[in-house]
Amino acid sequence: MSDSLNRVEISRSALRHNFTVCRELAGNAAIMPMVKADGYGHGMVECARVFATEGAEAFGVAEASEGAVLRKAGFDQPIFVIVGILPETLGDILKYKLTPALVDGEILSELSDRAVLNGTEVGLHIKADAGMGRQGCLPEDIPDLVNRIEKLPGLYLAGIMAHFPMADEFDSPNTLHVFSRFTKAIKEIEENIPEGCILHIANSGGLFHFDETRLNMVRPGISLYGCYPEGEPRKADENESLEPVMKFTTRIIQVRTVASGSGLGYGHTFTTVRKTQLAVLPVGYEDGYLRSLSNKAEVLVHGRRAPVVGRVSMNLTLADITDIDSDIRQGDEVVLLGRQGDDIITADEIASWMDTISYEVLCLFGNLNRRYYVD
Ligand SMILES: *Cc1c(COP(=O)(O)O)cnc(C)c1O
C-alpha cells in the first residue's frame, strides 16, 4: 500500500511513559492493559508488545477473535475476553487458551465437555454487574456460579470482576457504592474462592481516583493511550501526567484565495465575510474526521490555529488560514490531532467539538488511517 497524505503517528515512548504512570499508581496490583478496539486505535499487537516489554501481566480484549490474533503474534500472558462466550467462539477459547468472562451459567456444561475432550482446562472470570447496569450476573448469583465451576471438570475459577459506570467522575459516590456491593458479595463466599483467583474492578478512573479499588489487578485503557478518563481540564499531579500517544496529520493539497461573500462547500454552510485564504485538506469523514466537525474544529498550520470552515466532506476539508501571516504552501503539514510548534490539539478537545469522548476520536482516527510507529 502506498502512503496516504493522512498519517496517524503512534509514539511508543509515550505508551511506555503512560504504562509507567499506571504502574506507579497500581502499587502491588497487576496490570491488564485493555487493548480492545485495536488498542483504542493505536494498534493492538504493537501496543501489546510495548506493554509486555514493560511487564504487563495480562491483556484485555473484547472478543475471542482478537485474543486469537494476540496469541498468533506470540504473546503468552493471560488474555481476558471481556464480552463473554457464544458456542461458536469456544473453538478459539480452547485453541488459543483464552480466559473468557462468564456472565451466566448458559455455556458452562458445553464448555466443560469441550475442555475435557480437548484435554485442557479453561480459566473463567465471573463478570458481575455490581451497579454498571450493562452486562454480567447479579452479585447474588456469584456463589452459584462459583459452585458450578468448581463441580465441572475442565474448568476453574480464575477471577471475579465487575466494572464501574462513573469512575471518571471523581466526586461521584457511585464508584464506592458499586465497589462495596462487589466486595460484600465476594466476602460472603470468601472460603469458596480458590487461591490465586484474581479480583478486579478498576478501569482508568478507578486507578486514578479511587485507591482502594485496585484489588489484585487493574484494567487501564484510555490512560495508557494518554487521555484522562474524566477528560480535560484536570488538575494533574506532576507524577501522574500522561503523554498523548497519537498524532494525526494531513498535507495541504491546495492554497487558494476566495472573495468576500463566497459560499464554501456542500450546503454553503459558511459564507466568507472577507477576502479569505483557504488551505484545502485531503481529509474527511472517510478518514474519521467526522462531518460533525464542520465549522467547529481547528487545525494547526505552521504552529498556529486555523478554523475549519464549511462542511467536512468525504475527502476534503477547508481551513481558514487568512490570519496566519507566514508563507503557507501546498504540501505543508497540517496537524489535526497532536502537537505542532507550541500548540497542541488534544483528543478531548476534538471530542468536545464532536460531542463525544476521547475514546471515540482515537478509535476513529486510529482505525481508519494508516499507522506509523515513530519511536
Ligand atoms: C474498556 C474497559 C476497561 C478500560 O476502561 P478505561 O476507561 O479505558 O480505562 C476496563 N474494564 C472493562 C471491562 C472494559 O470494558
The ligand as a Gaussian input file, in Angstrom:
#p B3LYP/6-31G(d) Opt

LIG

0 1
 C      -12.718000      -0.936000      28.248000
 C      -12.731000      -1.460000      29.600000
 C      -11.829000      -1.004000      30.574000
 C      -10.893000       0.161000      30.363000
 O      -11.564000       1.367000      30.656000
 P      -10.815000       2.779000      30.534000
 O      -11.846000       3.755000      30.944000
 O      -10.435000       2.923000      29.101000
 O       -9.648000       2.719000      31.438000
 C      -11.802000      -1.665000      31.791000
 N      -12.653000      -2.694000      32.040000
 C      -13.560000      -3.125000      31.143000
 C      -14.467000      -4.248000      31.496000
 C      -13.638000      -2.522000      29.901000
 O      -14.550000      -2.949000      29.020000

